Amino acid sequence: MRHNKIIKIMAVISATLIVCLGTYWQHRLMPLKKVQVNQTSIPTIFVGGDYARAFSTAGFVHRLTAAHLMTKGLIVHVSQSGHVSVQQFAPLKANPTIQVIFADNHHAKRQARQFATVIAVLAKRYHVTRYNAVGHSSGGNIIFDYLTANIDHPAKINKFVTIGSTYPGVTRKTIQQLPTRFPVLNIGGQIWQTTGDGGVKLDDVLKFSQQLRAAGWHPQTTIIHGSPLTAEHSMLHINPQVDLRLIQFLYGVIN
């Protein structure tokens, strides 16, 4: 009898969790379901931060494809040695996504060099000539370091979104090494009235926008204010406000 009672309790708890998760998922998608965006074949490449592997970018892909705002296109795996393998889920059409997942995900400079190989593969095998790039935390540094490297760029960056990223050591001269001018969206978080998102200081995030403006660029800056559940460093990539701002910037919303 006691065993059956435990089984019933566990079943109720499991059912409750499933209902709660389903409700939460629908809540997360609600702001996105009301939005329509322009369609393009330019893929958006997502790069996660330190130790994140797929976690910090998979949410973007799942939510935005579930809302029919993007299409899951490719997942690119990069081995420790830099070997690139690709899984394709759909043609690169209708706002396609490309997730880049590094096996060695704690060395941004090395990952930037490996990212160069990724872009070369995408250009050669999948005929990618332009792309958007979205980097969370050190993912932004990986993309930026690649863009400012003195190497050939077989594909042209179209737009760049950086989320909770800081760029220590960046100077006007570094910015001048960028291959071309392109729109930049810089997103930062601030938990209540604190100095930042709990992981990085807001002033350090905003400094990047200031440096771009000083060099004659026109970056857009968005600050996510809120509780640790919405504005904390690791919560920014699962915040609906960030989702919405991202697609507005990348595609333009249809009224």
Secondary structure, 3 states (H helix, E strand, C coil): CHHHHHHHHHHHHHHHHHHHHHHHHHHHHHHHHCCCECCCCCCEEEECCCCCCCHHHHHHHHHHHHCCCCEEEEEEEECCCCCEEEEECCCCCCCEEEEEEECCCCCHHHHHHHHHHHHHHHHHHHCCCEEEEEEECHHHHHHHHHHCCCCCCCCEEEEEEEECCCCCCCCHHHHHCCCCCCCEEEEEEEECCCCECCCCEHHHHHHHHHHHHHCCCCCEEEEEEECHHHHCHHHHHHCHHHHHHHHHHHHCECC
